[in-house]
Amino acid sequence: MAQGIFEAPIAFGPIYENATHKFFGEAAPGTALTAASWRVSRMSLTDSQIEWADGDSNFDNVFTNVTIVEALSFS
């Protein structure tokens, strides 16, 4: 499978939130939150702008908790 392309069903992880963003994770059903197999995005609570972890939509991040996802690089 090429990075960023996902042809199987997608499951959504928990929605994490801090004071400025909501964080969303998508992966194959049954993927552990600790696996580096999540596509992570965040939405600004002020203007609803969407950004991707690592600046791409690849399924290559962990989605363990809000502290972990806040530390990812978004653009």
C-alpha positions as CSV (number, residue, x, y, z in Angstrom):
1,M,0.0,0.0,0.0
2,A,1.4,3.4,-0.9
3,Q,1.7,6.0,1.9
4,G,-1.4,8.1,2.3
5,I,-3.6,5.8,0.2
6,F,-6.1,3.7,2.1
7,E,-8.5,1.3,0.3
8,A,-9.9,-0.6,3.2
9,P,-12.6,0.5,5.7
10,I,-11.5,3.3,8.0
11,A,-12.2,3.5,11.7
12,F,-12.1,6.6,13.7
13,G,-10.3,7.0,17.1
14,P,-11.4,9.1,20.0
15,I,-11.6,12.8,19.4
16,Y,-9.0,14.6,21.5
17,E,-9.3,18.3,22.4
18,N,-7.2,21.0,24.0
19,A,-7.9,24.8,24.3
20,T,-7.3,25.5,20.7
21,H,-7.8,22.4,18.6
22,K,-9.7,19.1,18.1
23,F,-7.6,16.2,17.0
24,F,-8.9,13.4,14.8
25,G,-7.4,10.0,14.0
26,E,-8.3,7.4,11.3
27,A,-6.9,3.9,10.8
28,A,-7.8,0.4,9.7
29,P,-10.4,-1.1,12.1
30,G,-8.8,-2.8,15.1
31,T,-5.6,-0.7,14.9
32,A,-4.1,-0.1,18.3
33,L,-3.8,3.5,19.3
34,T,-0.1,2.9,20.0
35,A,0.6,1.6,16.4
36,A,2.2,4.1,14.0
37,S,-0.6,3.5,11.6
38,W,-2.9,6.5,12.2
39,R,-3.7,9.4,9.9
40,V,-4.0,12.4,12.2
41,S,-5.5,15.8,11.6
42,R,-6.4,18.7,13.8
43,M,-9.1,21.4,13.4
44,S,-8.7,24.9,14.9
45,L,-11.5,25.8,17.2
46,T,-11.4,29.4,16.2
47,D,-11.5,29.2,12.4
48,S,-12.1,25.5,11.6
49,Q,-8.9,25.3,9.6
50,I,-7.7,21.7,9.1
51,E,-4.0,20.7,9.3
52,W,-2.4,17.3,8.9
53,A,0.3,15.7,11.2
54,D,3.7,15.8,9.5
55,G,2.1,18.0,6.8
56,D,0.6,14.9,5.0
57,S,-2.3,12.5,5.2
58,N,-0.1,9.3,5.6
59,F,-1.1,6.6,8.0
60,D,2.1,6.7,10.0
61,N,1.4,8.3,13.4
62,V,0.4,7.0,16.8
63,F,-2.8,8.3,18.3
64,T,-2.4,7.4,22.0
65,N,-3.6,10.5,23.8
66,V,-3.9,14.3,23.5
67,T,-0.4,14.9,24.9
68,I,1.1,12.7,22.1
69,V,-0.9,14.3,19.3
70,E,-0.3,17.8,20.5
71,A,3.5,17.1,20.1
72,L,3.2,16.2,16.4
73,S,4.2,18.7,13.7
74,F,1.1,20.0,11.9
75,S,0.8,22.0,8.7
